[in-house]
Amino acid sequence: MGRIMSDTAVDPRKSIADMDDELLPVPRHRLHGPGHFLGLYAAEHVAATEFVIGAAFVAMGATIHDILIGLLIGNVLATLSFTLITAPIAVKTRLSLYTYLEQNQGELFSRLYNGANVLIFVAISAAMITVSATAVRVLFDIPPQIYPYPTNIYFALIAASASVIAVLVAYYGFEALSEFATICAPWLMVMFTVGGMVLIPALNEALTGYTTLSSFSDFVALAGTTVFTGTNAAGEPGIGLWEVVGFAWAANTFAHFGLIDMALLRFAKKSIYGLCTATGMMFGHYIAWVSAALMGAATASIMKLSIAVVSPGDVAYYGLGATGFVIVIVAGWTTANSNLYRAGLAAQAVVPSAPRKRVTLIVGTVVVIGSCFPFIYRSILPILTYAGLVLVPIGGIVFAEQQIFPRLGYKSNWHRLKGVKNNVPALITWAIALVFGFGLNVLDVIPFVYLFLPTWFVSIAVYTVLAKRFGADRSRPEAEKREQAFRQQVEAYHAELAANEQHHQVRRTTVSIKLIRAIWIVSLIVPSVLAWRVLFDSPDIYVYYVNVELFYDLAIWCTVIYFVFAYWDLKLSKALHGSQAAVAELPAVS
């Protein structure tokens, strides 16, 4: 990528229009406002893993006060990390991290980085598909898979079959799936919330003999006695406040400290839009985790099993009835497909000569095998944490180049200006940071959820020192002149694009679209009202069961209505937008 940019800068006859858009900064006219990112992060971070992570906090023995306060602090820190670290660099460079690394760190570094991404995304994809398989397992009365490996051939076949479908979708139809995943966001947010509400009276009745709660303090007492008890699955004192804070903060370190979400936030008009990540952090990683834990504890009590081995399929079924099967399958499948697609792209970067589709199939084969093993999805929280530890040093290197180097008088793009093939200081820094981070883990100096912090600072310090020794502080006038000329060519090209794409800024709706939109909104309101009724209008256990059955029966129909009309809304809106674009392209009639 860096070679392409240099060649283009040297040879003005080469058309920038022939370059892949990914090689260029995002043009100004394609930037988005805060509404885009509020919805985007809600869709990205409300997924099937919430069932697993919510149950994990219960199994690890957190107390209710640690959960309510710790998750709040941890997710606020995560939101601030996106806002203060990721967003400013994304807005400044307007590049994805993948493009930035290939342009500034060299081919070898880029391949190693993408190789690490392949492993991480494969693990996440396999975990998501296994979660979906746990829902299908319930439908076929297959026993729970409580061991790290599959103990039932039919469960393995279900997981493998779901994996094959996910691989084929990533292979052929990722755009349609991305649209579907976006549609799922409002529905997932509602269903995760109401699922916990529906099971609270059952938990309270088992503890006190009453189905109603009179205050928030009653809820805290109930959750502290039955769910977040402070005792782990082994009957020993569990994790404390700062471990909860660390888990919440570290769950997305590869995205904020590790800068992977530069790919998303490069489209933000302002870096302050990093605060929009709060929809994912505060809802998906706060409310949804707590709600999933409540559902998990109630399900474990009903099934007389440890919450550590209760499957997401069982949890969703007891909380949401038939709708629970849908939420686990959909949330697991959509998340798996997006990560499969990312894994395919990363694998192609490792082996550039291989077509993306072929590489996706090879990666998919590994996912098919991995999805049959339940231990992967049960280990998702440590996987995310250690993934952050592997990728955070890269974020430190880029942070040093973009935020530290200009203050020291160094060149942020010194490696590209120097014209060497590989960024040796970056390679050495990554290696030192990994040895340092995992060394701290082996020595058990600090909780592993906080290892990313010292590792990040070490990577910044080491890279700053090494880069200076390799010439980051030196001027290269000729190379800088070529870079400036290239930037001017890009700006001119973007000005042409903006003139041709101006009609895309027009957004209109029709009466029919407004009516369709009102229907799918109502289909979300109805389950919410019914869940409210279950929670606050069930004076005894008999009325509770009557209200629950009504909720189960109507929630599934509301789900069907929601997806039909939300998808219809999407298609009509796209068609209208497309027709407006076509009209805008017609010559004016005088």
C-alpha positions as CSV (number, residue, x, y, z in Angstrom):
1,M,0.0,0.0,0.0
2,G,2.8,2.4,0.9
3,R,4.5,1.4,-2.4
4,I,1.4,2.2,-4.3
5,M,1.1,5.6,-2.7
6,S,4.8,6.4,-3.4
7,D,4.5,5.3,-7.0
8,T,1.4,7.4,-7.5
9,A,3.2,10.4,-6.0
10,V,6.2,9.9,-8.3
11,D,4.1,9.3,-11.4
12,P,1.4,12.0,-11.7
13,R,0.0,10.2,-14.8
14,K,-1.3,7.4,-12.6
15,S,-4.9,8.0,-11.8
16,I,-5.9,8.0,-8.2
17,A,-9.4,7.0,-9.3
18,D,-8.0,3.6,-10.2
19,M,-6.9,3.0,-6.6
20,D,-8.9,1.1,-4.1
21,D,-10.8,3.4,-1.8
22,E,-9.3,1.6,1.2
23,L,-5.9,3.0,0.2
24,L,-7.1,6.6,0.5
25,P,-8.4,8.7,3.4
26,V,-12.1,8.9,3.8
27,P,-13.3,12.0,1.8
28,R,-15.1,14.7,3.8
29,H,-18.4,14.4,2.0
30,R,-18.7,10.7,3.2
31,L,-18.4,11.5,6.9
32,H,-21.3,10.7,9.3
33,G,-22.9,12.4,12.2
34,P,-23.5,11.1,15.7
35,G,-26.8,9.2,14.9
36,H,-24.9,6.8,12.6
37,F,-22.5,5.8,15.3
38,L,-25.1,5.6,18.1
39,G,-26.9,2.9,16.0
40,L,-23.7,1.3,14.7
41,Y,-22.3,0.6,18.2
42,A,-25.6,-0.6,19.5
43,A,-25.7,-3.2,16.7
44,E,-22.1,-4.2,17.2
45,H,-22.0,-4.7,20.9
46,V,-25.4,-6.3,21.7
47,A,-24.8,-9.9,20.7
48,A,-25.1,-13.5,21.8
49,T,-21.9,-13.3,23.8
50,E,-23.8,-11.3,26.4
51,F,-25.5,-14.5,27.6
52,V,-22.1,-16.1,28.2
53,I,-20.4,-13.0,29.7
54,G,-23.3,-12.3,32.0
55,A,-23.2,-15.8,33.4
56,A,-19.4,-15.6,33.7
57,F,-19.7,-12.8,36.2
58,V,-22.1,-14.9,38.3
59,A,-19.8,-18.0,38.1
60,M,-16.8,-15.8,39.1
61,G,-18.6,-14.7,42.2
62,A,-19.0,-11.0,41.8
63,T,-21.3,-9.2,44.3
64,I,-24.3,-7.1,43.1
65,H,-22.7,-3.9,44.3
66,D,-19.4,-4.7,42.5
67,I,-21.4,-5.4,39.3
68,L,-23.5,-2.3,39.4
69,I,-20.6,0.0,40.3
70,G,-17.8,-1.9,38.6
71,L,-19.5,-2.3,35.2
72,L,-20.5,1.4,35.3
73,I,-16.9,2.5,35.9
74,G,-15.4,0.0,33.4
75,N,-17.7,0.9,30.6
76,V,-17.3,4.6,31.2
77,L,-13.5,4.0,30.9
78,A,-14.1,2.0,27.7
79,T,-16.2,4.8,26.2
80,L,-13.5,7.4,27.2
81,S,-10.8,5.2,25.6
82,F,-12.7,5.2,22.3
83,T,-13.2,9.0,22.6
84,L,-9.7,10.0,23.7
85,I,-7.5,7.4,22.0
86,T,-9.2,5.8,19.0
87,A,-11.4,8.6,17.6
88,P,-8.7,11.3,17.5
89,I,-6.3,9.1,15.5
90,A,-9.1,7.8,13.2
91,V,-10.3,11.4,12.5
92,K,-6.7,12.6,12.0
93,T,-5.6,9.9,9.5
94,R,-9.0,9.0,8.1
95,L,-7.6,5.5,7.5
96,S,-8.4,2.0,8.8
97,L,-5.7,0.5,11.0
98,Y,-5.0,-2.2,8.4
99,T,-4.3,0.4,5.7
100,Y,-2.3,2.6,8.2
101,L,-0.1,-0.4,9.2
102,E,0.6,-1.4,5.6
103,Q,1.6,2.1,4.6
104,N,3.7,2.9,7.7
105,Q,5.0,-0.3,9.2
106,G,5.9,-2.5,6.2
107,E,4.8,-5.7,4.6
108,L,6.2,-8.1,7.2
109,F,4.6,-6.3,10.2
110,S,1.3,-6.1,8.4
111,R,1.3,-9.8,7.7
112,L,2.1,-10.7,11.3
113,Y,-0.6,-8.4,12.5
114,N,-3.2,-9.8,10.2
115,G,-2.1,-13.4,11.1
116,A,-2.9,-12.5,14.8
117,N,-6.3,-11.1,13.6
118,V,-7.1,-14.3,11.8
119,L,-6.7,-16.4,15.0
120,I,-8.7,-13.9,17.1
121,F,-11.6,-13.6,14.6
122,V,-11.7,-17.4,14.0
123,A,-12.1,-18.0,17.8
124,I,-14.8,-15.3,18.1
125,S,-16.7,-16.7,15.0
126,A,-16.5,-20.3,16.3
127,A,-17.8,-19.1,19.8
128,M,-20.8,-17.3,18.2
129,I,-21.8,-20.3,16.1
130,T,-21.6,-22.6,19.1
131,V,-23.9,-20.2,21.0
132,S,-26.4,-20.5,18.2
133,A,-26.1,-24.3,18.2
134,T,-27.0,-24.3,21.9
135,A,-30.4,-22.9,21.0
136,V,-31.0,-25.5,18.2
137,R,-29.9,-28.2,20.7
138,V,-32.9,-27.4,22.9
139,L,-35.3,-27.8,20.0
140,F,-34.0,-31.4,19.4
141,D,-33.8,-32.3,23.1
142,I,-30.1,-32.9,22.9
143,P,-28.5,-32.9,26.4
144,P,-26.5,-29.9,27.6
145,Q,-22.8,-29.9,26.6
146,I,-21.2,-29.4,30.0
147,Y,-17.7,-30.6,28.9
148,P,-15.1,-28.7,26.9
149,Y,-15.5,-31.1,24.0
150,P,-18.8,-32.3,22.4
151,T,-20.3,-35.3,24.0
152,N,-23.2,-35.7,21.5
153,I,-22.7,-36.3,17.8
154,Y,-25.9,-34.5,16.9
155,F,-24.7,-31.4,18.7
156,A,-21.5,-31.5,16.7
157,L,-23.5,-31.9,13.5
158,I,-25.7,-29.0,14.4
159,A,-22.7,-26.7,15.2
160,A,-20.9,-27.8,12.0
161,S,-24.0,-27.2,9.9
162,A,-24.6,-23.8,11.3
163,S,-20.9,-23.0,10.6
164,V,-21.2,-24.1,7.0
165,I,-24.2,-21.7,6.5
166,A,-22.3,-18.9,8.1
167,V,-19.2,-19.5,5.9
168,L,-21.3,-19.5,2.8
169,V,-23.0,-16.3,3.8
170,A,-19.7,-14.6,4.4
171,Y,-18.5,-16.1,1.1
172,Y,-21.4,-14.8,-1.0
173,G,-23.7,-12.4,0.7
174,F,-22.0,-10.3,3.4
175,E,-23.7,-7.0,2.4
176,A,-27.2,-8.4,2.9
177,L,-26.2,-9.9,6.2
178,S,-24.7,-6.6,7.4
179,E,-28.0,-4.9,6.7
180,F,-29.8,-7.6,8.6
181,A,-27.5,-7.3,11.6
182,T,-28.2,-3.5,11.7
183,I,-31.9,-4.3,11.7
184,C,-31.4,-6.6,14.7
185,A,-30.0,-3.9,17.0
186,P,-33.2,-2.3,18.4
187,W,-34.8,-5.8,18.7
188,L,-31.8,-7.2,20.6
189,M,-31.7,-4.3,23.0
190,V,-35.4,-4.7,23.8
191,M,-35.3,-8.5,24.2
192,F,-32.2,-8.6,26.4
193,T,-33.9,-6.1,28.7
194,V,-37.3,-7.7,28.9
195,G,-35.8,-11.2,29.3
196,G,-34.4,-10.2,32.7
197,M,-37.6,-8.4,33.7
198,V,-39.7,-11.5,33.1
199,L,-37.6,-13.8,35.3
200,I,-37.2,-11.4,38.3
201,P,-40.5,-12.3,39.9
202,A,-39.7,-16.1,39.7
203,L,-36.4,-15.4,41.5
204,N,-38.1,-13.3,44.1
205,E,-40.8,-15.9,44.7
206,A,-38.2,-18.6,45.2
207,L,-36.4,-16.5,47.8
208,T,-39.2,-14.7,49.7
209,G,-42.4,-16.4,48.6
210,Y,-43.6,-13.1,47.0
211,T,-43.5,-12.3,43.3
212,T,-43.5,-8.5,43.5
213,L,-40.7,-6.0,44.3
214,S,-41.5,-2.8,46.0
215,S,-38.3,-0.8,45.4
216,F,-34.9,-0.8,43.7
217,S,-33.4,-1.8,47.1
218,D,-35.5,-4.9,46.9
219,F,-34.0,-5.7,43.5
220,V,-30.5,-5.2,44.8
221,A,-31.2,-7.5,47.8
222,L,-32.7,-10.1,45.5
223,A,-29.9,-10.0,43.0
224,G,-27.3,-10.0,45.8
225,T,-28.9,-13.1,47.4
226,T,-29.7,-15.2,44.4
227,V,-27.4,-14.1,41.5
228,F,-24.4,-12.0,42.4
229,T,-23.7,-13.6,45.7
230,G,-20.0,-12.9,46.1
231,T,-19.2,-16.7,46.0
232,N,-17.8,-18.3,42.8
233,A,-18.8,-21.7,41.3
234,A,-16.2,-23.5,43.6
235,G,-17.9,-22.0,46.7
236,E,-15.0,-19.6,47.4
237,P,-14.9,-15.8,47.6
238,G,-15.2,-14.3,44.1
239,I,-13.8,-11.4,42.2
240,G,-13.9,-7.9,43.6
241,L,-14.8,-4.4,42.3
242,W,-11.6,-3.7,40.5
243,E,-11.6,-7.1,38.7
244,V,-15.2,-6.2,37.4
245,V,-13.9,-2.8,36.3
246,G,-11.0,-4.4,34.5
247,F,-13.1,-7.0,32.7
248,A,-15.5,-4.3,31.4
249,W,-12.6,-2.1,30.3
250,A,-10.5,-4.8,28.8
251,A,-13.3,-6.6,26.9
252,N,-12.8,-4.2,24.0
253,T,-9.1,-3.2,24.4
254,F,-8.3,-4.5,20.9
255,A,-10.9,-2.1,19.6
256,H,-10.0,1.1,21.5
257,F,-6.4,0.8,22.9
258,G,-5.6,-1.5,20.0
259,L,-7.2,0.9,17.5
260,I,-9.1,-1.7,15.4
261,D,-12.1,0.6,15.5
262,M,-10.3,3.2,13.5
263,A,-12.0,1.4,10.6
264,L,-15.4,2.7,11.9
265,L,-14.5,6.0,13.5
266,R,-12.6,7.3,10.5
267,F,-16.0,8.2,9.1
268,A,-16.8,10.4,12.1
269,K,-17.1,14.1,11.4
270,K,-15.6,14.9,14.8
271,S,-13.6,12.9,17.3
272,I,-16.1,13.7,20.1
273,Y,-18.4,11.2,18.3
274,G,-16.3,8.6,20.1
275,L,-18.8,9.1,22.9
276,C,-21.4,7.4,20.8
277,T,-19.8,4.1,21.7
278,A,-21.7,4.5,24.9
279,T,-24.7,2.8,23.3
280,G,-22.7,-0.3,22.9
281,M,-20.8,-0.1,26.2
282,M,-23.5,1.1,28.6
283,F,-26.3,-1.0,27.1
284,G,-24.6,-4.0,25.6
285,H,-21.9,-4.3,28.2
286,Y,-23.9,-3.1,31.2
287,I,-27.7,-3.6,31.0
288,A,-27.5,-6.7,28.8
289,W,-24.8,-8.3,30.9
290,V,-26.8,-7.8,34.1
291,S,-30.0,-8.9,32.4
292,A,-28.3,-12.0,31.0
293,A,-26.9,-12.9,34.4
294,L,-30.4,-12.7,36.0
295,M,-31.8,-14.9,33.3
296,G,-28.9,-17.3,33.7
297,A,-29.3,-17.6,37.4
298,A,-33.0,-18.2,37.1
299,T,-32.4,-20.9,34.5
300,A,-29.8,-22.6,36.5
301,S,-32.2,-22.7,39.5
302,I,-35.0,-24.2,37.3
303,M,-32.7,-26.8,35.7
304,K,-30.8,-27.5,38.9
305,L,-27.4,-27.0,37.2
306,S,-24.4,-24.8,37.9
307,I,-24.7,-21.5,36.0
308,A,-21.2,-22.2,34.7
309,V,-22.5,-25.0,32.4
310,V,-26.0,-23.7,31.6
311,S,-26.1,-23.0,27.8
312,P,-27.3,-19.7,26.3
313,G,-30.1,-21.6,24.5
314,D,-31.6,-22.7,27.8
315,V,-31.2,-19.2,29.3
316,A,-32.9,-17.5,26.4
317,Y,-35.7,-20.1,26.3
318,Y,-36.7,-19.6,30.0
319,G,-36.5,-15.9,29.7
320,L,-38.2,-15.3,26.3
321,G,-39.9,-18.5,25.3
322,A,-39.8,-19.3,21.6
323,T,-38.4,-15.8,21.0
324,G,-35.3,-16.9,22.9
325,F,-34.4,-19.4,20.2
326,V,-34.6,-16.6,17.7
327,I,-32.4,-14.2,19.7
328,V,-29.6,-16.8,20.3
329,I,-29.6,-18.0,16.7
330,V,-29.8,-14.5,15.1
331,A,-27.4,-12.8,17.5
332,G,-24.8,-15.6,17.3
333,W,-25.1,-16.0,13.5
334,T,-24.9,-12.3,12.6
335,T,-21.9,-11.7,14.8
336,A,-20.1,-14.8,13.6
337,N,-20.6,-13.8,9.9
338,S,-19.1,-10.3,10.4
339,N,-16.1,-11.8,12.2
340,L,-15.7,-14.5,9.6
341,Y,-15.6,-11.9,6.9
342,R,-13.0,-10.0,8.8
343,A,-11.0,-13.2,9.3
344,G,-11.1,-13.8,5.5
345,L,-9.8,-10.3,4.8
346,A,-7.1,-10.6,7.4
347,A,-6.1,-14.0,5.9
348,Q,-6.0,-12.6,2.4
349,A,-3.6,-9.9,3.7
350,V,-1.3,-12.6,5.0
351,V,-1.4,-14.4,1.6
352,P,-2.1,-11.6,-0.9
353,S,-1.9,-14.0,-3.9
354,A,-4.9,-16.0,-2.8
355,P,-8.4,-14.8,-3.7
356,R,-10.5,-13.6,-0.7
357,K,-13.3,-16.2,-1.3
358,R,-10.8,-19.1,-1.3
359,V,-9.1,-17.8,1.9
360,T,-12.6,-17.4,3.5
361,L,-13.4,-21.0,2.8
362,I,-10.1,-22.2,4.3
363,V,-10.6,-20.1,7.4
364,G,-14.2,-21.3,7.5
365,T,-13.1,-24.9,7.7
366,V,-11.2,-24.1,10.9
367,V,-14.3,-22.3,12.3
368,V,-16.5,-25.4,11.5
369,I,-14.2,-27.6,13.6
370,G,-13.8,-25.1,16.4
371,S,-17.6,-24.5,16.7
372,C,-18.1,-28.1,17.8
373,F,-16.1,-27.4,21.1
374,P,-18.1,-25.7,23.8
375,F,-15.0,-24.6,25.8
376,I,-14.4,-21.8,23.2
377,Y,-17.6,-19.9,23.8
378,R,-17.3,-20.4,27.6
379,S,-13.8,-18.8,27.4
380,I,-14.9,-15.8,25.4
381,L,-14.1,-13.3,28.1
382,P,-10.5,-14.4,28.6
383,I,-10.1,-14.7,24.8
384,L,-11.2,-11.1,24.4
385,T,-8.9,-10.0,27.2
386,Y,-5.8,-11.8,25.9
387,A,-6.6,-10.7,22.3
388,G,-6.4,-7.2,23.6
389,L,-3.0,-7.9,25.1
390,V,-1.7,-9.2,21.8
391,L,-3.0,-6.2,19.8
392,V,-2.6,-3.3,22.2
393,P,1.1,-2.8,21.5
394,I,0.2,-2.0,17.9
395,G,-2.2,0.7,19.2
396,G,0.7,2.0,21.3
397,I,3.0,2.2,18.3
398,V,0.4,4.1,16.2
399,F,-0.5,6.3,19.2
400,A,3.2,7.2,19.5
401,E,3.5,8.1,15.8
402,Q,0.4,10.2,15.7
403,Q,0.2,11.9,19.1
404,I,3.8,11.7,20.6
405,F,6.1,12.2,17.6
406,P,4.7,15.6,16.4
407,R,5.3,17.0,19.9
408,L,8.9,15.7,19.8
409,G,9.6,17.0,16.3
410,Y,9.6,13.5,14.8
411,K,8.0,12.6,11.5
412,S,4.8,10.5,12.0
413,N,5.3,8.9,8.6
414,W,9.1,8.6,8.9
415,H,9.2,4.9,7.8
416,R,7.4,5.7,4.5
417,L,9.5,8.8,3.9
418,K,12.7,6.8,4.5
419,G,11.6,4.3,1.9
420,V,12.8,1.1,3.6
421,K,10.8,-2.2,3.3
422,N,10.2,-3.1,6.9
423,N,9.7,-1.0,10.0
424,V,12.3,-2.7,12.3
425,P,11.6,-0.6,15.4
426,A,7.9,-1.5,15.2
427,L,8.7,-5.2,14.9
428,I,11.1,-5.1,17.8
429,T,8.7,-3.1,19.9
430,W,5.8,-5.5,19.4
431,A,8.1,-8.4,20.4
432,I,9.3,-6.7,23.5
433,A,5.8,-5.6,24.5
434,L,4.5,-9.2,24.1
435,V,7.3,-10.6,26.3
436,F,6.7,-7.9,28.8
437,G,2.9,-8.3,29.0
438,F,2.8,-12.1,29.1
439,G,5.7,-12.1,31.4
440,L,3.7,-10.0,33.9
441,N,0.9,-12.5,33.5
442,V,3.2,-15.5,34.3
443,L,4.6,-13.6,37.4
444,D,1.0,-12.7,38.4
445,V,2.1,-9.2,39.3
446,I,-1.3,-7.6,38.6
447,P,-4.7,-9.0,37.6
448,F,-4.5,-10.1,33.9
449,V,-7.4,-7.8,33.0
450,Y,-5.1,-4.8,33.6
451,L,-2.1,-6.1,31.7
452,F,-3.0,-4.1,28.7
453,L,-2.2,-0.8,30.5
454,P,1.5,-1.2,31.3
455,T,2.0,-3.1,28.0
456,W,0.6,-0.1,26.1
457,F,2.8,2.4,27.9
458,V,5.9,0.2,27.4
459,S,5.2,-0.1,23.6
460,I,4.9,3.7,23.4
461,A,8.2,4.3,25.2
462,V,10.2,1.5,23.4
463,Y,9.0,2.5,20.0
464,T,9.7,6.2,20.6
465,V,13.3,5.5,21.6
466,L,13.9,3.0,18.7
467,A,12.3,5.1,16.0
468,K,14.6,8.0,16.9
469,R,17.6,5.7,16.5
470,F,16.4,4.7,13.1
471,G,15.9,8.3,11.9
472,A,12.3,9.3,12.8
473,D,13.6,12.8,13.8
474,R,15.3,13.5,10.4
475,S,13.9,15.6,7.6
476,R,13.7,14.1,4.0
477,P,12.7,17.1,1.8
478,E,12.3,15.3,-1.5
479,A,10.1,12.5,0.0
480,E,8.1,15.0,1.9
481,K,7.5,17.0,-1.3
482,R,6.2,13.9,-3.0
483,E,3.9,13.2,-0.1
484,Q,2.5,16.7,-0.2
485,A,1.9,16.5,-4.0
486,F,0.1,13.2,-3.5
487,R,-2.1,14.7,-0.8
488,Q,-3.1,17.5,-3.1
489,Q,-4.0,15.1,-5.8
490,V,-6.2,13.1,-3.4
491,E,-7.9,16.3,-2.3
492,A,-8.6,17.2,-5.9
493,Y,-10.0,13.8,-6.6
494,H,-12.2,13.9,-3.5
495,A,-13.5,17.3,-4.6
496,E,-14.6,15.7,-7.9
497,L,-16.3,12.9,-6.0
498,A,-18.1,15.3,-3.8
499,A,-19.5,17.1,-6.7
500,N,-20.8,13.9,-8.3
501,E,-22.1,12.4,-5.1
502,Q,-23.9,15.5,-3.7
503,H,-27.3,13.9,-4.3
504,H,-26.6,11.2,-1.8
505,Q,-27.1,13.7,1.0
506,V,-30.8,13.9,0.3
507,R,-32.9,11.8,2.6
508,R,-36.7,11.6,2.3
509,T,-39.5,9.4,3.5
510,T,-43.0,8.6,2.2
511,V,-46.2,8.1,4.0
512,S,-46.0,4.4,3.4
513,I,-42.5,4.2,4.9
514,K,-43.7,6.2,7.9
515,L,-46.6,3.8,8.4
516,I,-44.3,0.7,8.1
517,R,-41.9,2.3,10.5
518,A,-44.7,2.9,13.0
519,I,-45.7,-0.8,12.9
520,W,-42.2,-2.2,13.7
521,I,-41.8,0.4,16.5
522,V,-45.1,-0.8,18.0
523,S,-44.0,-4.4,17.7
524,L,-41.1,-3.5,20.0
525,I,-43.3,-1.5,22.4
526,V,-45.8,-4.4,22.9
527,P,-43.3,-6.9,24.4
528,S,-41.9,-4.1,26.6
529,V,-45.3,-3.4,28.0
530,L,-46.0,-7.1,28.6
531,A,-42.7,-7.6,30.4
532,W,-43.5,-4.5,32.5
533,R,-46.8,-6.1,33.4
534,V,-45.1,-9.4,34.3
535,L,-42.7,-7.6,36.6
536,F,-45.0,-5.1,38.3
537,D,-48.5,-6.6,38.0
538,S,-48.0,-10.2,39.1
539,P,-49.3,-10.3,42.7
540,D,-49.0,-14.0,43.1
541,I,-47.4,-17.0,41.3
542,Y,-50.6,-18.0,39.5
543,V,-51.0,-14.5,37.9
544,Y,-47.3,-14.5,37.2
545,Y,-47.5,-17.6,35.1
546,V,-50.6,-16.3,33.3
547,N,-48.7,-13.1,32.5
548,V,-45.6,-14.9,31.4
549,E,-47.5,-17.2,29.0
550,L,-49.1,-14.2,27.4
551,F,-45.7,-12.5,27.1
552,Y,-44.3,-15.7,25.5
553,D,-47.2,-16.0,23.0
554,L,-47.2,-12.4,21.8
555,A,-43.4,-11.8,21.9
556,I,-42.8,-14.3,19.2
557,W,-45.5,-12.8,16.9
558,C,-44.1,-9.3,17.6
559,T,-40.7,-10.6,16.6
560,V,-42.0,-11.9,13.3
561,I,-43.8,-8.6,12.6
562,Y,-40.8,-6.6,13.6
563,F,-38.4,-8.3,11.2
564,V,-40.8,-8.3,8.3
565,F,-41.6,-4.6,8.6
566,A,-38.1,-3.5,9.6
567,Y,-36.7,-5.2,6.5
568,W,-39.5,-3.8,4.4
569,D,-38.7,-0.3,5.7
570,L,-35.0,-0.8,4.8
571,K,-35.8,-2.0,1.2
572,L,-38.3,0.8,0.5
573,S,-35.9,3.4,1.9
574,K,-33.0,2.2,-0.2
575,A,-35.3,2.1,-3.3
576,L,-36.5,5.6,-2.7
577,H,-32.9,6.8,-2.1
578,G,-31.8,5.1,-5.3
579,S,-34.6,6.7,-7.3
580,Q,-33.7,10.1,-5.9
581,A,-30.1,9.5,-6.9
582,A,-31.2,8.6,-10.5
583,V,-33.3,11.7,-10.8
584,A,-30.5,13.8,-9.5
585,E,-28.3,12.4,-12.3
586,L,-30.7,13.4,-15.1
587,P,-29.8,16.5,-17.1
588,A,-31.8,19.6,-16.2
589,V,-34.6,20.6,-18.5
590,S,-34.7,24.3,-19.4
